[in-house]
Amino acid sequence: MAFILTSRAFAHGGTIPREYTCEGRNASPPLSWSGAPPDTRSFVLICDDPDAPGGDWFHWALYDLPAQTSGVPEGFKPKAAMKQGLNDFRRKRYDGPCPPPGHGEHRYRFKVYALSVETLALKNDAHCRDVEQAARSHALGVAELIGTYERAG
């Protein structure tokens, strides 16, 4: 079985609905995954924008999700043991797509990493980049869902 990440809010390659962006409610979209490798001990969820003017822009990192987790609901708020990385807006939360007006369509990559460890040994103020780097070093698999968004100029 393939490791896959999906959302009931948008299809892979489809437009992310406004409610999940800075122009809407800025709520995280509902996400679910299946087919994780059998030895998975935790998950990391990342959202970034590789098309940002200054390079890759991180919107969210959620880590130390227990192995039995199979998704997050819309507007997800982490439970006690779960942690969030510091995003490029300098906040520990989901901040949705918000490309510069008139900059064209941006791709937003939602990635879930299946890890061989229960927790990542990171500082409390770890940046999303640090979370993803640590996740890569313990990854058993990764699933990706790409959505797009564009703000009018």
C-alpha positions, 0 to 999 in steps of 0.5 A: 500500500502506498503512503498517501496524503489527501484532503477533502478540501482540495485535490492534488494540484487543485486550488486551496479554498480561500477559507484556508488562506490569509484572505479567509479564516486562515484555518488549517485544511483537513488532512488525512493519510494512510499507508504509512510504513509499518514501523512508524513511531510518529509523524511530522506535518509540514506546509511550505511555499517553494514559490515565495519571492525570497525562496522556500517559505514555511507556513506550518510544522507540526511534530511528535504526532503519535503513530496512531494519528491518521490525519488532522481536522480542519482548524486543528489545534495540537494536543499536549504532547504535539509540538509546532515549529516557528513558521516564517511569520514568526508564529507557532501555528498554521498560517495559510497561503498568502502570496504577494498580490499579483505574484501569480499562482504559488504551490503549497506543499503539504508533506507528512513524514513517517518517522522511526522515532517517537519524538524529535529532539528539538529546542522549544523554539525550533524553526519549521526548517529545523523540524523538516531537517530532523524529520528527514534524518528519521524518515521511513517515508513521506507523502505529499499533497500540493495545492495552489493559491493566487491573490489578485493584483 
